């Protein structure tokens, strides 16, 4: 069904086993049981599962599906799937039986040994289980391999520990729902039955030509350019941001939208981002676990459609030095099952006591657990991006805006708030243009955690990373703050008076985390140090937060992680960092030895021959000689740096595994890589382009 012939409404969700399909295909009793399972978060009984599985199979086969897969999110940052056909057994007549049971729907058994587990599993203990997350709809995906029924699932070990991102995310959603309902009951809300984190994830990415991608070993192996001199023009003219979308990219986006809409992903906004060849795609909000599933689908679809268009989609946080990198902004709010956004301040937030308590609880949570929030955005590529005048600094702070900051200051000074700043009107000075309503507060894109109307925008998450980690932390730390507030209020003789006391206490004790100014400025770095706010600049420095005593107590209290699960995740992250830097270092060595240095030597020979030829004519050869000397000096510098990088890379493999090895890569190998890059990037500006062995930045980011 093409977009030219049918509208978006006609195709949206056509490949999703959604509520409409279930109502049409399932018996009323079965449909009712499934809805109760989803809404009440209870276990699905086998009889119901069998009927659902049969109807899901029939529906999927009608969509052309030949296989099904349990689609899950192991600890490697991407998704995984094992495909099984619907073929059950040959029949006596030579045909074959197609079947799909409730048992197969609910539980799968993939090999767990090869996935990162941080010690939860060993190679000889291979069994793992996938379990259907019935709150996230199944869908059919169409690609070069045919059509496949994809069933979103959790993934756990034989002993029950979570080996994935979805399981703890679902646990954290239950935790915050329980505590938020306690709080709402104190304010007289007896109707709402569930509170769900509502999340919108903005995805940034780069598009480059696939043929040029294939000529860059660094992009192939690491996802980023390890060498590369800046072109004469970058992003300084601000002519790419929100500019007219290039036609090749527009054609790609059109197909991406169609694919996503069919799979029920509500792709909404698309535009050019700041850097050349950089773009962004934004869906409409969904429940947190569905939003994370949708984000994975978005990334996979972007990659798949880019391939069809002869392009490569890059998700690395910093694929090109010197221009903006990519992130994914995690917009987070809290919605009741009956449609109330409890982060909606209203027109007079100083009078909205429930909102103010929720707000100050969140401020308290972020201040107390800033280290955990920073760790939730810790991925190797993000070390290149955070704090680089394009992304939030590595310092966690909260932007509230003038209106809410003023309300909190009133609470701190007097114990009550009596006014809210008004927005007013914005006059354009043009009669034919409308007078615009002016918000009471501007936006701040330099803040890592900004309140934006009725939600918080966490801007730190890396573009290649799963957003599950950030939402797990947000849900859990806020659940803790709600819990502590409710513990006080439920024992209070006068709840109203107790609420006022908590508002003043929380605002005063956590005001250091609030900052409305320029997060990119050096002044803020110094001010944050004065406020004793942590400035965690690298992934290696961030990881210990998840195995601190405070973190273990927090996550175990709300049944989100066990100590073993936390320790395993720390090991997985240390290992991932060490392996990523090792691959980058070895790739640099490979490229320098096999491509760049031979090309430079060839160029120096050309220069030397030129000097000799000019000398024989009696003409001045000083320019050629000077260039030869400059290139030769940089070549010598590169060779020295290359030898140093080889030495530290070999030493890194001798270091003890885990934190020790990761820290060695950070403190020794990473600086050695920068030392090798510096002279080679200078050489790229001197060596004949016809001799340079790989496409330049200008070839990569200006030709899509």
C-alpha positions in Angstrom: 0.0 0.0 0.0 1.7 3.2 -1.2 1.6 6.6 0.5 0.7 8.2 -2.8 -2.5 6.2 -3.0 -3.5 6.1 0.6 -3.2 8.5 3.5 -1.3 8.0 6.7 -4.4 7.1 8.6 -5.0 4.2 6.1 -1.6 2.6 6.6 -0.9 3.5 10.3 -0.5 0.4 12.4 -1.5 -2.0 9.6 1.4 -4.3 10.5 0.7 -4.2 14.3 -1.3 -6.8 16.3 -3.0 -3.9 18.0 -6.2 -3.4 20.0 -8.3 -3.1 16.9 -7.0 -6.3 15.4 -7.4 -8.1 18.8 -11.0 -7.0 19.1 -11.7 -8.2 15.6 -10.0 -11.6 15.9 -10.2 -12.7 19.5 -13.3 -14.1 21.2 -14.7 -11.6 23.7 -13.7 -13.6 26.7 -10.1 -14.0 25.5 -9.9 -10.3 24.6 -11.2 -9.3 28.0 -8.6 -11.6 29.7 -5.8 -10.1 27.7 -6.9 -6.5 28.4 -7.1 -7.3 32.1 -3.6 -8.8 32.0 -2.3 -5.6 30.3 -4.1 -3.1 32.5 -3.7 -4.9 35.8 -0.2 -6.2 35.1 -1.0 -9.8 35.9 0.2 -13.1 34.4 -1.5 -14.5 31.3 -3.2 -17.9 31.7 -2.2 -20.7 29.2 -5.7 -21.1 27.7 -5.8 -17.4 26.8 -2.3 -17.5 25.5 -3.0 -20.4 23.1 -6.0 -18.6 21.5 -4.0 -15.4 21.1 -1.0 -17.3 19.6 -3.2 -19.0 17.0 -4.9 -15.8 16.0 -1.6 -13.9 16.0 -0.1 -16.5 13.7 -3.1 -16.5 11.3 -2.9 -12.7 11.2 0.8 -12.6 10.6 0.7 -15.3 7.9 -2.0 -13.1 6.2 0.7 -10.4 6.2 3.1 -12.7 4.5 5.0 -13.8 7.6 6.8 -17.1 7.4 8.8 -16.8 10.7 8.4 -15.4 14.2 11.0 -14.1 16.5 11.2 -13.0 20.2 12.6 -9.5 19.8 14.6 -8.6 22.9 17.2 -6.1 24.2 20.4 -7.7 25.6 23.1 -5.8 27.4 25.0 -5.0 24.2 23.0 -1.8 23.5 21.1 -3.2 20.5 18.3 -5.7 19.9 18.5 -9.5 19.3 16.3 -12.0 17.5 16.3 -15.7 16.6 13.9 -16.6 13.8 11.7 -19.8 13.8 9.4 -20.7 11.0 5.7 -21.5 11.7 6.4 -25.0 10.2 5.5 -27.6 12.9 5.5 -31.0 11.3 5.2 -32.7 7.8 1.7 -34.2 7.1 1.1 -37.6 5.5 -0.1 -35.9 2.3 3.3 -34.3 1.8 2.1 -30.9 3.0 3.2 -29.2 6.2 1.4 -28.1 9.4 1.7 -24.4 10.4 1.3 -23.8 14.1 2.2 -21.4 16.9 1.3 -22.2 20.5 0.7 -20.1 23.5 3.8 -21.6 25.1 5.9 -20.5 22.1 4.3 -17.0 22.3 4.9 -16.5 26.0 8.4 -18.1 26.3 11.4 -18.6 24.1 14.7 -20.2 24.8 17.6 -18.4 23.1 21.2 -19.3 23.9 22.3 -16.8 26.6 26.0 -17.6 26.7 27.2 -15.3 24.0 25.5 -12.2 25.3 27.2 -9.8 27.7 26.2 -10.8 31.3 28.9 -9.5 33.5 29.3 -12.9 35.2 25.6 -13.7 35.6 26.1 -16.5 33.0 29.1 -18.4 31.9 29.9 -19.9 28.5 29.0 -23.4 29.5 25.7 -22.2 31.0 23.8 -21.3 27.9 20.2 -21.4 28.8 18.2 -18.1 28.8 14.5 -17.3 28.5 12.6 -14.6 26.6 9.2 -13.7 28.0 6.5 -11.9 26.0 5.9 -8.3 27.1 2.2 -8.2 26.3 2.1 -4.4 27.0 4.1 -3.8 23.8 2.2 -4.9 20.7 3.6 -7.6 18.3 4.2 -6.4 14.8 5.2 -7.8 11.4 8.4 -6.4 9.9 9.1 -6.6 6.1 12.7 -6.6 4.9 15.0 -8.4 2.5 14.6 -11.6 4.5 10.9 -11.6 4.0 8.2 -10.9 6.6 8.7 -11.8 10.3 6.3 -11.6 13.2 8.2 -9.7 15.9 7.2 -10.3 19.5 8.7 -7.8 22.0 10.1 -9.8 25.0 12.1 -9.5 28.1 15.2 -11.7 28.5 16.4 -13.4 31.7 18.9 -16.0 32.8 18.2 -19.5 33.9 18.5 -18.3 37.5 16.0 -15.4 37.0 18.4 -12.4 36.8 17.6 -9.8 34.2 20.0 -10.0 31.2 18.3 -7.2 29.3 17.1 -3.6 29.4 13.4 -4.2 29.3 13.0 -6.3 32.5 14.4 -3.6 34.8 12.5 -0.9 32.9 9.2 -2.7 33.5 10.1 -3.1 37.2 10.9 0.6 37.5 7.6 1.5 35.9 5.8 -0.6 38.5 7.8 1.1 41.3 6.9 4.6 40.2 3.3 3.8 39.6 2.9 2.4 43.1 4.5 5.4 44.8 2.9 8.0 42.6 -0.6 6.5 43.4 0.2 6.8 47.1 0.9 10.5 46.6 -2.2 11.1 44.5 -4.4 9.4 47.1 -3.2 11.9 49.6 -4.5 14.7 47.4 -7.9 13.0 47.1 -7.5 11.2 43.7 -9.2 7.8 44.1 -10.1 7.3 40.5 -6.7 6.8 38.9 -5.5 3.2 39.0 -2.0 3.5 37.4 0.6 6.1 36.7 2.8 5.5 33.7 6.0 7.3 32.6 5.2 8.9 29.3 8.3 9.2 27.1 9.2 10.8 23.8 12.6 10.0 22.4 14.2 12.4 19.8 16.7 10.5 17.6 19.6 12.3 15.9 21.7 10.7 13.2 24.0 11.3 10.2 23.6 10.2 6.6 26.6 9.6 4.4 27.1 8.0 1.0 27.5 4.2 1.4 30.4 3.9 -1.2 32.4 6.5 0.7 31.6 4.8 4.0 33.1 1.6 2.6 36.4 3.4 1.9 36.8 4.4 5.6 38.0 1.5 7.8 37.4 3.6 10.9 33.8 4.2 10.1 33.3 0.5 9.3 34.9 -0.8 12.5 34.1 1.9 15.0 31.3 4.1 13.6 33.4 7.3 13.8 36.2 8.9 11.9 39.5 8.4 13.8 41.3 10.7 11.4 40.1 13.7 9.5 40.9 17.3 8.9 38.1 19.9 9.0 36.9 21.1 5.5 37.0 24.9 4.7 33.3 25.0 5.7 31.6 23.3 8.6 28.5 24.4 10.5 29.5 27.9 11.3 27.0 29.5 8.9 24.1 27.8 10.6 22.7 27.1 7.2 21.9 23.4 7.7 19.8 23.6 10.9 16.1 23.5 9.9 17.1 24.1 6.3 15.4 22.6 3.3 15.9 18.9 3.5 18.2 17.7 0.7 16.3 15.7 -1.9 18.2 12.4 -1.4 17.6 12.6 2.3 14.0 13.6 1.8 13.3 10.5 -0.4 14.9 8.4 2.3 12.8 10.1 5.1 9.6 9.5 3.1 10.2 5.7 3.0 11.3 5.7 6.6 8.0 7.3 7.7 5.9 4.8 5.7 7.7 1.8 7.2 7.4 3.2 10.7 3.8 4.2 10.4 2.9 0.7 9.2 4.6 -0.8 12.3 2.7 1.6 14.6 5.5 4.0 15.3 4.0 7.5 15.4 6.9 9.3 13.6 6.0 13.0 13.9 8.8 15.5 13.3 11.8 15.4 10.9 14.4 18.1 10.2 18.0 18.9 9.4 20.1 19.2 12.6 23.0 21.6 13.2 25.9 19.7 11.5 26.0 19.1 7.7 24.6 15.6 6.9 22.9 15.5 10.4 19.2 14.9 10.9 16.6 14.2 13.6 13.4 12.1 13.8 10.9 12.5 16.6 7.9 10.3 17.4 4.9 11.1 19.5 5.0 10.1 23.2 4.2 6.5 24.4 4.5 4.5 27.6 8.1 4.2 28.5 8.7 0.6 27.5 6.8 1.1 24.2 8.7 4.3 23.6 12.0 2.4 24.0 10.8 -0.3 21.7 9.8 2.3 19.2 13.2 3.9 19.4 15.0 0.7 18.6 12.6 0.2 15.7 13.4 3.7 14.5 17.1 3.1 14.6 16.8 -0.3 12.8 14.5 1.2 10.2 16.8 4.2 9.5 19.7 1.8 8.9 17.7 -0.5 6.7 16.2 2.2 4.5 19.5 4.0 4.3 21.0 0.9 2.7 18.2 0.8 0.1 19.1 4.4 -0.8 22.8 3.8 -1.2 23.6 5.6 2.1 24.8 4.7 5.6 23.1 5.9 8.8 25.6 6.7 11.6 24.4 6.7 15.2 27.8 7.3 16.9 27.7 10.3 19.2 30.7 12.0 17.5 31.3 10.5 14.0 33.1 13.7 12.9 35.4 15.9 15.0 34.8 19.6 14.7 31.0 19.5 14.1 28.1 18.7 16.4 27.6 15.2 17.5 24.3 13.3 18.0 22.2 12.5 21.0 18.7 11.4 21.8 16.7 13.7 24.0 14.5 11.7 26.5 11.3 13.7 27.2 9.8 12.2 30.4 6.5 12.9 32.1 4.0 11.0 34.3 0.4 10.1 33.1 -2.4 8.5 34.9 -4.4 5.8 33.2 -7.4 8.2 33.0 -5.4 10.8 31.1 -4.0 13.2 33.8 -0.5 14.6 33.3 0.7 15.1 36.9 3.6 17.3 35.7 1.1 19.8 34.3 1.6 23.0 36.5 -1.5 24.8 35.3 -1.7 28.6 34.8 -1.0 29.4 38.4 1.5 26.8 39.6 1.9 28.5 43.0 -1.6 27.4 43.8 -1.1 23.8 42.5 0.2 22.2 45.7 0.2 18.6 44.2 2.3 19.7 41.3 4.7 21.6 43.5 5.2 18.5 45.7 5.8 16.3 42.7 8.2 18.9 41.3 10.2 19.3 44.5 10.4 15.5 44.9 11.9 15.2 41.4 14.4 18.0 42.2 15.3 16.1 45.4 15.7 12.9 43.4 18.0 14.4 40.8 20.1 16.2 43.3 20.6 13.1 45.5 21.2 10.8 42.5 22.9 13.0 40.0 25.7 10.4 39.7 23.2 7.7 38.7 21.6 10.0 36.1 25.0 10.8 34.6 25.9 7.1 34.6 22.6 6.3 32.7 24.0 8.3 29.8 27.5 6.7 30.0 28.4 5.2 26.6 31.9 5.3 25.0 31.0 7.7 22.2 29.3 10.1 24.6 32.7 11.0 26.1 33.4 12.9 22.9 30.1 14.8 22.9 29.1 15.9 26.5 30.2 19.4 27.3 31.5 20.1 23.8 29.4 23.3 23.3 26.8 21.3 21.4 25.4 19.0 24.1 24.7 19.3 27.8 27.8 19.5 30.0 28.7 16.5 32.0 27.5 18.3 35.1 23.9 17.4 36.1 21.7 20.4 36.8 18.0 21.3 36.4 16.5 24.1 34.4 13.1 25.2 35.7 12.7 28.6 34.1 11.9 31.9 35.7 8.4 31.2 36.7 9.0 28.0 38.7 12.3 29.2 40.1 10.5 32.2 41.4 7.8 30.1 43.0 10.5 27.9 44.7 12.3 31.0 45.9 9.1 32.2 47.5 8.7 28.8 49.3 12.3 29.0 50.6 12.0 32.6 51.8 8.6 32.6 53.4 7.3 29.0 53.4 4.5 29.8 50.9 4.2 31.0 47.3 1.6 33.7 46.6 2.2 34.5 42.9 3.3 33.1 39.5 5.0 35.1 36.9 2.8 35.6 33.8 3.8 35.2 30.2 2.2 38.2 28.5 2.0 39.0 24.8 4.6 39.2 22.1 4.2 42.0 19.6 5.8 41.4 16.2 5.4 45.0 14.9 3.7 43.7 11.7 -0.1 44.3 11.5 -0.8 41.2 9.3 0.9 38.9 11.8 -1.0 37.7 14.9 -0.1 38.8 18.4 1.6 35.8 20.0 1.1 34.5 23.5 4.5 34.6 25.2 5.4 31.9 27.7 6.3 32.8 31.2 9.6 31.0 30.7 12.1 30.6 27.9 13.8 27.3 27.0 17.3 26.3 27.7 19.0 23.9 25.4 22.3 23.9 27.4 20.7 22.2 30.4 20.9 18.4 30.7 17.6 18.2 32.6 15.2 20.9 31.7 11.5 21.4 32.6 9.7 22.2 29.3 6.1 23.0 30.0 4.7 19.7 31.4 7.7 17.3 31.1 11.4 17.0 31.8 13.8 16.8 28.9 16.9 14.7 29.7 19.3 15.7 26.9 22.3 13.6 27.9 21.5 10.2 26.4 23.8 9.3 23.5 22.4 8.7 20.0 23.7 5.1 19.8 22.6 4.1 23.3 19.3 2.6 24.5 17.1 5.0 26.3 16.0 2.3 28.7 18.8 3.0 31.2 17.9 6.7 31.6 14.3 5.9 32.2 15.1 3.1 34.6 17.1 5.6 36.7 14.5 8.4 36.4 11.6 6.1 37.4 13.4 4.6 40.3 14.9 7.8 41.9 11.6 9.6 41.6 9.8 6.6 43.1 12.1 6.8 46.1 11.4 10.6 46.5 7.7 10.0 46.3 7.9 7.1 48.8 9.8 9.2 51.3 7.3 12.1 51.0 4.4 9.7 51.4 6.0 8.1 54.5 6.0 11.6 56.1 2.5 12.7 54.9 0.7 9.4 55.7 1.8 9.8 59.4 1.0 13.5 59.6 -1.9 14.8 61.7 -2.3 17.8 59.4 -1.4 16.7 55.8 -1.7 20.3 54.4 0.7 21.7 57.0 3.1 18.7 56.4 3.0 19.3 52.7 4.0 22.9 53.1 6.8 21.9 55.3 8.1 19.4 52.8 7.9 21.9 49.9 10.1 24.4 51.8 12.5 21.7 53.0 12.9 20.0 49.6 13.3 23.4 47.8 15.9 24.7 50.3 17.9 21.5 50.6 18.2 20.9 46.8 18.4 24.4 45.4 22.1 23.8 44.4 21.0 21.6 41.5 18.8 24.3 39.9 20.6 26.4 37.2 18.9 28.5 34.5 22.0 30.0 32.9 24.4 29.0 30.1 25.5 25.4 30.8 28.2 25.8 28.1 30.0 28.5 29.9 33.3 28.2 31.8 31.6 30.3 34.6 29.1 27.5 35.1 31.9 24.9 35.4 33.4 27.0 38.2 30.1 27.7 39.8 29.1 24.0 39.8 32.4 23.2 41.5 31.6 25.8 44.2 28.2 24.1 44.6 29.9 20.7 45.0 28.1 19.3 42.0 29.9 16.4 40.4 31.5 16.9 37.0 31.9 13.3 35.6 33.7 13.7 32.3 34.1 10.1 31.2 32.2 6.8 31.1 34.9 5.1 33.2 34.4 7.7 35.9 30.7 7.3 35.7 30.3 3.6 36.1 31.1 3.2 39.8 27.8 5.0 40.6 25.7 2.0 39.9 27.5 -0.2 42.4 27.7 2.3 45.2 26.0 1.3 48.5 23.4 4.0 47.9 22.5 2.6 44.5 22.3 -1.0 45.7 19.9 0.1 48.6 17.8 2.2 46.2 17.4 -0.4 43.4 16.9 -3.4 45.8 14.3 -1.5 47.8 12.1 -1.0 44.7 12.9 -4.4 43.2 14.4 -2.9 40.1 17.9 -4.5 40.3 19.6 -6.9 42.7 23.1 -6.4 43.8 24.3 -9.1 41.4 22.5 -7.5 38.5 24.1 -4.1 39.3 27.5 -5.6 39.6 27.1 -7.5 36.4 26.1 -4.3 34.6 29.2 -2.5 35.8 31.3 -5.3 34.5 29.6 -5.2 31.2 30.2 -1.5 30.9 33.8 -1.6 31.8 34.3 -4.4 29.3 32.4 -2.6 26.6 34.5 0.5 27.1 37.8 -1.4 27.0 36.8 -3.3 23.9 35.6 -0.2 22.1 38.8 1.7 22.7 40.9 -1.3 21.8 39.1 -1.6 18.5 39.6 2.1 17.8 43.3 1.9 18.7 43.9 -1.2 16.5 42.0 0.4 13.7 44.1 3.5 13.9 47.3 1.4 13.9 46.0 -0.6 10.9 45.0 2.5 8.9 48.3 4.3 9.8 50.5 1.4 8.9 48.7 0.1 5.8 47.2 3.2 4.3 48.3 6.6 5.6 52.0 6.3 6.1 52.6 4.5 2.8 50.7 7.2 1.0 52.7 10.0 2.8 56.0 8.2 1.9 54.8 8.1 -1.7 54.1 11.8 -1.6 57.5 12.6 0.0 59.2 10.7 -2.9 57.2 12.8 -5.4 58.3 15.9 -3.6 62.0 14.8 -3.4 62.0 14.0 -7.1 60.5 17.4 -7.8 63.3 19.0 -5.8 65.9 17.2 -7.8 64.3 18.1 -11.1 64.1 21.8 -10.2 67.7 21.8 -9.0 68.9 20.5 -12.4 67.2 23.4 -14.1 68.9 25.9 -11.8 65.6 27.3 -10.6 64.6 28.0 -7.0 63.4 24.8 -5.3 62.9 26.3 -1.8 59.1 25.8 -1.8 59.4 22.1 -2.7 62.2 21.7 -0.2 60.3 23.4 2.6 57.1 21.4 1.9 59.2 18.2 1.9 60.8 19.1 5.2 57.3 19.9 6.7 55.8 16.7 5.5 58.8 14.7 6.6 58.7 16.2 10.1 55.0 15.4 10.5 55.7 11.9 9.2 58.4 11.4 11.8 56.0 12.7 14.5 53.3 10.3 13.3 55.7 7.4 13.3 56.7 8.2 16.9 53.1 8.5 18.0 52.2 5.2 16.2 54.9 3.3 18.0 53.7 4.8 21.3 50.1 3.7 20.5 51.3 0.2 19.6 53.1 -0.1 23.0 50.2 1.1 25.2 47.7 -1.0 23.3 49.7 -4.1 23.8 50.2 -3.2 27.5 46.4 -2.7 27.9 45.8 -6.4 27.2 48.1 -7.4 30.0 46.2 -5.3 32.5 43.7 -7.0 34.8 40.2 -7.1 33.3 37.3 -5.0 34.4 37.7 -1.6 35.9 41.6 -1.7 35.9 41.8 -2.4 32.2 39.1 0.2 31.3 40.9 2.8 33.3 44.1 2.0 31.6 42.5 2.4 28.2 41.1 5.8 29.3 44.2 7.2 30.8 46.9 5.7 28.4 45.5 4.4 25.2 42.9 7.2 24.5 45.5 10.0 24.8 47.9 8.1 22.6 45.2 7.9 20.0 44.8 11.7 20.1 48.6 12.1 19.8 48.6 10.0 16.6 45.7 11.8 15.1 47.1 15.3 15.4 50.1 15.0 12.9 48.1 12.8 10.5 45.2 15.4 10.3 47.9 18.0 9.5 49.4 15.8 6.8 45.9 15.4 5.2 46.0 19.2 4.5 49.4 18.9 2.8 49.3 15.6 0.9 47.9 15.6 -2.7 44.2 14.6 -2.5 44.7 12.1 -5.3 47.2 10.3 -3.1 45.4 10.5 0.2 44.0 7.0 0.8 40.4 7.7 2.0 37.5 10.2 1.5 37.9 13.4 3.4 35.3 15.1 5.6 34.2 17.3 2.8 33.5 14.2 0.7 31.6 12.6 3.5 29.4 15.3 5.0 28.7 17.5 2.0 27.7 15.0 -0.7 24.3 13.6 0.4 
